[in-house]
Amino acid sequence: MFELMREHLNQIRGDITMTPEENETLKTMYIQIKKLLADVYGLIEALPSSERASFTITKCPMPLHFVLGDKPNCFRMIDAPKFAKILPALSPNFSIKFSTQSDPFAMAETTAHGARAKSLSLNIGKIDNLFNLKIALQHELQHLLDWGTFLKSTSSGDKLDYLLHDGEVRAHAKEAAYVFSKLYGKEEFDLNKIKHINGRLSNYHAIASRPSAVVETLGVDSSYIPKLQNAGKDFILYSQYFLSLF
């Protein structure tokens, strides 16, 4: 979820395609964060599970592209000022935080200051599942280009509004493409093959293949059907495009 405060940065891009510079920057950020994640995972893996919740990173083999931040479990990305020239939504002081206080069900979440992403929190409690954390990381980084929204409530209508928001469709499509690339390489994208990976992909499979059934199951107004149909088509197109970039 990527909550940007300024209205002008809540506009959806009209073109899904990324420039080569944008794509390369997101890839570089992912590689750097993935390396940091692996280093921290190595430290936590050695601890008894009872000690992980209170774990504080005091000594860590410092990855080349990070320095310790001013708060516990925080690492400032050295290259953020350079990346921010390509990604205007990125703060030059962007940092990675390993948190135990965030939503216990969330793998990753981004916070913003003004119109720029200030930090990305990764849930230490979920660190034993690196693959899922990497999926969440792909999603959050895509939000640096495609602004998302947040879930206003647990009502069926609000859940659908969240999933149908174009920024969320694109960010979820990015994670779908990542999953597919890891399991099937560059085959033609087929959502049916990966719908079992997590609930988010299962939701978009239902949206893309059974929009009328989704409306009936959730008990929402039939006006959602064309919205679901459009979002489902877009999800498949976006996923195939992102897959071509991996």
Steps between C-alpha positions, in 0.01 A plus 500: 500500500645836400323797659610830342376815668492747215210488259708561187699184576182296529441520125533180299748488214334472163770270364603180674836477322808603692801676359819294490638727774198442725514126448873483568465713814227279645705190419809646667303597810354150518842335474646720771208447740496126427865476604430690822202273564715190458762633744241581766329165444829326573520675838139429596503139381763419762274619783236297688152594376417642845770766461413619150221738600736702722795480264699819449763524230814635665764317303451409136739436213425833335397463136684726262200724427373573853602674820339465842212741548427713805249249644527130595463251216522779241734521200531807279544436129817677386395527135154642575591858388608360163191282469275793593609682185331223300215432744363836628282325759809366679650696789877561479508371860314178422565222749414136566356408839459157651190527713310284747238768569327515161192307392581138599349381173697746285823396335601853405359850513618840382466826688519844346595848611336767291501374143795267534552146623701529820548137599410140433428275798557126474333279758757304701226263607465386139870478422501120503313516170746685279316425177183670622701796630661538159153492339385777734816696426429491125148629571613788721778615269256517206293744704784748460366541146139390532336662799267275690232542763415350836227275630245730665308223678436128484168542319463313171463823304813655647700182441397503135573873465851432629561211259351692205710814553728519196814554705422187700419302185842593362695432819327164548568420134869572563510248782308249285755540221785452748345179636435367150855579385645305791281196439457495121759732348380700202208282393185686403346626821230272642343616825335161549845345560581724798160580651577267792811690612318752718158652561573810295567303183197286570289816528617632164446161339139514616466860377642409159310174449176523698398864550128425527568229759713744702212748509254231603729352767579837657147631469600829339315699236503368143659829389828343612489242219641722220760639742609147583511403133721797414730446797533131416602574141743769614654268760583238236642761260708668770630165627611396152674836452682478834596142426680622186721716726629216721 
